[in-house]
Amino acid sequence: MAKFDQILQLLVIFLLVIVCSWMPLSHCAKKPVGVARKEDIPFIKCQVCEKLASQLYHQVQAKQAEISPKKISEYQIIEIAENVCNLKKQEADWILKIDIVEKGDKLELVEQESEGQCNSECKTIERACQEVLGYSDTDAAEYLYKNKPSLDSFVNFICKDLTGACSSKPPPVPKDRTPGEPFVAKSEKEAKMEKLLKSMEGKVLRQKDSKKYDWKERITKGVVDAGEKLKSHADKVSNRLRQWWRSKKTNWKKSSKSGKAEL
């Protein structure tokens, strides 16, 4: 297993080298990291909630179709819910296709055909997604697993009942708001390579998680086995004590009877 992890990590590095050989040097240089504009979150919170709920719903359906005829587990749904707002995970790739567009006194999330470069708008949507879902990801997953709702009822549950993200209308956008950067689409090669790298990294992490799970299983099994052995040993000791006590009582009765006979 350790060798397999090393091979995967080397393959990821190798793919990075290939990416840099295909792309201009400017693409391989470290890009400036976009910063989320927290002040924009109130204007897009409800729309982000509706999109993340829709994504979670459809990704769970896709996973179910992938593993059919097996039934998707609650743990698998929780895993999707935990990753749907994390740009480092494939489940959050939907964020890369969203452009924030100012229309009058509103901000609208407009879906593009291809993924774009992740700058401040991308980070703002990610931050809004994380703030909306927060610690409710397991509740959302549990509701989806147990109730099997329609898409509309699931969106309504997440955005109104669970998080309250759409319980009120967003405030108007200030007239002096600084416009966001324009949407810049990634090249097809860049988008494919990033997906491949995320997939490889995900496999490495899943291997590590499975190892942790194996250790947990072994420890749990060891504790249970030790408990059973102790119980078995205790039962044996208890039986021996009972036999010893019975023999003692029998001897005492015999000695008392013999004493009376002598008298």
N, C-alpha and C positions, 0 to 999 in steps of 0.2 A: 504493500500500500504506500509506503514511504517513497519507493522508486517511482510509482505511478504519479504521485504528487509532484515530484521533481521533474518528471517528463512534461507534465502539464505546464508547470511554471516556465520551463525552458521554451516550450512551444509558444507561450504568450510573449516572451521576450523576442523570440524569433519573428513572430508576426509583427511586433512593433518595428523591428528592423525593416521588414518588408514594406510596411506602411510608409516609413520614411524614405525608402528608396523609390516608391511610386509617386510620392507627393513632392511639391516644391519645398525647399528648405524652410520657408516662412511658416508652412503648416506644421512642420515638425518641431519648431521652436516652441518654447513654453508660451501658451496663450494667456492673456490677462484674464483673471478670474472675475466673472460678473458678480455683482453684489445685489442682493434682493432689495427692492424698494418697498420697505415696510409700509410707507404711507399710502401705497396703491392697493394694499390688501383689502381694506373695507369695500372698495369699489368693485372688486372681482370675486369676493369670497363665495357668494351664492353660485355664480357660474362655475367656479372651480369645483365646488361641492358636487354639482350636477354632473360634471364631466368625470370626476373621480369615481362617483357612484356608478356611473354607466360603464366606466372602464373596469371596475372591480367585478361588476355583474357579468360582462362579456368575457373577461379573462377567465373567470371561474367556469363559464360555459365551455370555453375553448379547452381548458384543462380537462374537463369532464369528457369531452369528445376525444381528446388525445389518449386518455387512459381507459376508455370504454373497452370492455364491459365492466371493468372495475368501477366502484363508486368512489367519487372524490371524498376525501376525508376532511373533517373540520380543521385538522392541522394544516392541510394543503391550502385551504381557503384563507386561514390566518396568515400563512406565509405570503400569499399574494397581497392581502390587505396591508401587511407590514411593509411591503416593497413598492406599493403603487405610488407613493409620494417620494421615493428616494431615487434621484437621478443616476445613482451609481448602479441601479438595478434595471434589468430589461423591462420589468413591469411598469416603469415610469417613463418609458420611451414616448408615450403619448404626449407628454409635456413638450417635447422637442418640436412638435408640429403646430404648437399654438402661438399665435401672434396677438399681442395686446394692441387693439386699435381704439383710438379716441374718437368718439362720435358724439358731438355736442357736449353735454354735461355727463356723459357716461363713458365707461370703458367696456369694450366688448372683446371677448375671446373668439378669435377667428381661426378656424382650423385650416392649415395649409396642406398641400398635396404631399410635400416632402418634409423631412426633418431639417431644422435650422441650427445655426450655430448657437450655443448656449451662452447668452449674455445676461444682462440684468433682468430682462423680462422673463426669461426662462427660470432664473433663480427666484424671481418674485412669485411665479406660479407654484414652484416647488414649495416655497415657504408657506404660501397660502394653503396649499394642500395639506401640509403637515400641521398647520394650526387648526384647520377645520377638523381633520380626522383625529389628531392628537392621540389620546389613550383609548379612543373608541374603536380602534381597528378590530379588536377581538369581539366587541359587541356587534359590530357590523358583520363580521364573519359568522358569528353564532346565529344571527338572525337569518342570514342567507342560507346557512346550512340546515337549520331546523324548519324554517317556514317556506323555503323555496318560493319566494314571491315573484310577481311579474316585475319587469324593469321599472315601470312607473311607480308601483307601490314601494319598491326598494329605494328609489331615488327620493321619494317623499319621506320614507322612514329615516334615511340618513340625513337629509338636508333640513328637515323640519322637526321631526321627533327627537332624533338622537343628538345632533350637533347644533340645531337652531340656526344654521348658516343662512337659511332662506326665510327665516321667520319675520324679517322686516326688509323693506326696500333699501338698496344701497344709497348712501348720500350722494349728492351731486359732486362732480369732479371740479375742483377749483379752476378758474380761468387761467391762472398763472402757472398751472402744472407744467413742468418741463417734459416735453414729449420723449417717449422711449426711443431706443435705437431701431432702425429698420430691420425687418426680418431678412436674414441672409441664409439661403438654403445651402446645405452641405452638398458636396459632390456625391454622386452615387457610390463611388469607390470608398470615400471616407465614411459614409453612413454604414455600408456593408461591413467594413473593417471594424468599426466601433462595436457593432452588434456582435461580431465574431469574438472580439476581445472580451466583451461582457459575458458572453456565453461561456468562454473558457474559464474566466475568473469565477463564474457561478459554479462551474463543475468542481473547481478546486475547493471552493468554500463548502459545497455540499459534501465532498469527500471528508473534509475536516469535521463537519457537523456529524456525519455518520460515525466517524471515529469516536467523537464525544459521546454519541448516543450508545455506541457499543460499550464504552467504558462504564456508562451509567447502568446499562443492562447487566454488565458483569458484576458491578458493585452491589446492585439490588439483588441479583441472584445469589451472590455470596452471603449477603446479610440474611436472606430468606433461608438458605441452606444451613447457615450457622445456627439460626433460630430453631430450625427443625431438629438439628443434631442435639442442641442443648435441651430441647423439650424431650427428646427420646431418652437422653441420659438422665434427665430429672425423673422421668417416668420409671426408669430402671431402679434408680436409687430409692424412689418412693416405694416401689414394690418390695425391694429388699428390706426396707425399714418396717413395712407392714408385716412381712414374714417373720422378721426378728421379734417384733412385738408380740405376734401371735404365739410364737414358740416360748417366749418368756412367760406369757400369761398361762400357757398350758403347764409349764414347769412349776409355776407358783401354785396352781391349783392342785397338782399332784403332790407337792411337798406339804401343803396344808392338810390334805386328806390323810397322808401317811402319819402326820403329827397327831391328828385326832384319833387314828386307829391305835397308836401306841398308848395314848391316854386311856 
